[in-house]
Amino acid sequence: MNDIAQASKKGRRTLYTYFKNKKGVYHAVIASELDKLYIALQSVVDRDLSADEKLLLFINVRFEILKEVVFRNGTLRGNFFRDIWRVENVRKDFDLLEIEFIKNILDDGVDEDLFAIPNSEVTAEILHHAFKGLEVPYIRGIMSGFWTLRDGKIEDVIHLLFNGIKKNK
């Protein structure tokens, strides 16, 4: 709490007025950062783009902002990897909003005759959980080049996302 008080230029007693303990501060930081991510993703969803372009931009913005958030908050970075369950608990509501964003993009893609999806709700949830599964490797730098044009990796991601793995006959 001393470090937090110094960083916020507040007294420790002032912090305890608003938060019971360090966990409360941690929770508030995560919630605040998720609000910023929500606003950024909402702006992607609101853009006038085709659904396929919007989905790729959504993915790129999502991963880049998440990485920035974790690296900007040193304490958050350590706790993100040590206590992923607490992070998961804080982000439950955000996850539901994100699934809704993805579903809306997928529905737009079906309406535009770009996507053939039998159930956009299920597909949105699957994509959401797939993205979450890639968060830690991406933040740790294992997958850092996958959303850029370098090395052609983005083409592989696009192919997998839009064409799957089954060979067209």
C-alpha positions as a printed Julia matrix, in Angstrom:
169×3 Matrix{Float64}:
   0.0     0.0     0.0
   2.96    2.33    0.6
   4.05    1.98   -3.04
   0.51    2.62   -4.25
   0.19    5.69   -2.01
   3.47    7.09   -3.33
   2.58    6.41   -6.96
  -0.83    8.05   -6.56
   0.61   10.95   -4.52
  -1.89   10.2    -1.76
  -1.45    9.23    1.84
  -1.84    5.63    2.86
  -4.75    6.57    5.13
  -6.47    8.21    2.17
  -6.19    4.96    0.22
  -7.75    3.03    3.09
 -10.71    5.44    2.92
 -11.49    4.08   -0.53
 -10.09    0.55   -0.37
 -10.0    -2.05    2.39
  -6.68   -3.51    1.28
  -4.26   -3.98   -1.6
  -6.61   -6.49   -3.24
  -9.26   -3.78   -3.45
  -6.83   -1.46   -5.21
  -5.78   -4.28   -7.54
  -9.43   -4.98   -8.35
 -10.07   -1.28   -9.06
  -7.02   -1.04  -11.35
  -8.13   -4.07  -13.36
 -11.7    -2.75  -13.61
 -10.44    0.65  -14.76
  -8.19   -0.89  -17.41
 -11.02   -3.12  -18.63
 -13.17   -0.02  -19.04
 -10.49    1.47  -21.3
 -10.31   -1.76  -23.3
 -14.1    -1.81  -23.6
 -14.13    1.75  -25.0
 -11.41    0.89  -27.53
 -13.22   -2.26  -28.66
 -16.53   -0.4   -28.86
 -14.9     2.1   -31.21
 -13.77   -0.79  -33.44
 -17.26   -2.29  -33.48
 -18.74    1.11  -34.38
 -16.41    1.64  -37.36
 -17.75    1.48  -40.88
 -15.8    -1.59  -42.06
 -16.7    -4.92  -43.55
 -17.17   -7.61  -40.9
 -13.99   -9.48  -41.84
 -11.88   -6.31  -41.6
 -13.62   -5.37  -38.37
 -12.95   -8.77  -36.82
  -9.24   -8.59  -37.66
  -8.99   -5.05  -36.3
 -10.91   -6.1   -33.18
  -8.43   -8.92  -32.54
  -5.42   -6.68  -33.13
  -6.69   -3.86  -30.9
  -7.7    -6.32  -28.2
  -4.29   -7.95  -27.94
  -2.27   -4.74  -28.25
  -4.24   -2.91  -25.56
  -4.16   -5.91  -23.24
  -0.39   -6.12  -23.64
  -0.01   -2.36  -23.0
  -2.18   -2.58  -19.88
  -0.2    -5.42  -18.39
   3.17   -3.81  -19.12
   2.1    -0.34  -17.98
   1.08   -1.68  -14.59
   4.12   -3.5   -13.24
   2.28   -4.91  -10.24
  -0.58   -5.94  -12.47
   1.87   -7.77  -14.74
   3.25   -9.85  -11.9
  -0.17  -10.62  -10.51
  -1.59  -11.3   -13.97
   0.71  -14.3   -14.32
   0.64  -15.36  -10.65
  -3.05  -15.0    -9.87
  -4.96  -15.41  -13.12
  -8.03  -16.57  -11.18
  -8.44  -13.18   -9.49
  -8.08  -11.47  -12.87
 -10.71  -13.86  -14.26
 -13.09  -13.0   -11.44
 -12.76   -9.26  -12.07
 -13.23   -9.57  -15.82
 -16.36  -11.77  -15.87
 -18.68   -8.93  -16.86
 -16.21   -7.63  -19.42
 -15.99  -11.09  -20.99
 -19.75  -11.12  -21.54
 -19.56   -7.72  -23.24
 -16.69   -8.89  -25.41
 -18.6   -11.99  -26.49
 -21.5    -9.72  -27.47
 -19.14   -7.53  -29.53
 -17.8   -10.58  -31.36
 -21.31  -11.92  -31.92
 -22.38   -8.6   -33.44
 -19.41   -8.65  -35.82
 -20.19  -12.25  -36.8
 -23.87  -11.43  -37.35
 -22.83   -8.52  -39.56
 -20.59  -10.9   -41.5
 -23.49  -13.3   -42.04
 -25.71  -10.4   -43.15
 -22.98   -9.24  -45.55
 -22.71  -12.81  -46.9
 -19.06  -12.97  -45.78
 -19.42  -15.62  -43.07
 -21.31  -18.91  -42.97
 -21.94  -19.45  -39.27
 -24.68  -21.78  -38.01
 -24.76  -20.22  -34.52
 -23.06  -16.85  -34.01
 -23.54  -16.94  -30.25
 -21.64  -20.21  -29.84
 -19.0   -19.16  -32.38
 -18.49  -15.84  -30.56
 -17.98  -17.63  -27.27
 -15.51  -20.08  -28.83
 -13.53  -17.22  -30.43
 -13.54  -15.3   -27.15
 -12.1   -18.26  -25.23
  -9.57  -18.93  -28.0
  -8.41  -15.31  -27.73
  -8.16  -15.6   -23.95
  -6.06  -18.72  -24.37
  -3.59  -16.75  -26.49
  -3.26  -13.85  -24.03
  -0.43  -15.16  -21.87
   1.75  -16.37  -24.78
   1.14  -13.07  -26.57
   1.96  -10.93  -23.53
   5.08  -12.96  -22.83
   6.25  -12.31  -26.38
   5.97  -15.89  -27.63
   3.4   -14.84  -30.24
   4.38  -11.2   -30.64
   4.58  -11.21  -34.45
   1.27  -12.91  -35.13
  -0.8    -9.75  -35.58
   1.66   -7.84  -37.74
   2.49   -8.07  -41.41
   6.02   -9.27  -40.62
   6.96  -12.81  -41.59
   3.56  -13.49  -43.16
   2.22  -14.84  -39.86
  -0.85  -12.65  -40.07
  -1.76  -14.41  -43.3
  -1.68  -17.74  -41.46
  -3.92  -16.33  -38.74
  -6.34  -14.93  -41.33
  -6.4   -18.24  -43.2
  -7.11  -20.21  -40.03
  -9.77  -17.77  -38.86
 -11.64  -17.46  -42.15
 -10.95  -20.8   -43.85
 -10.31  -23.22  -41.01
  -8.17  -26.28  -41.49
 -10.36  -28.38  -43.75
  -9.29  -28.66  -47.36
 -11.77  -27.26  -49.87
 -12.71  -29.77  -52.56
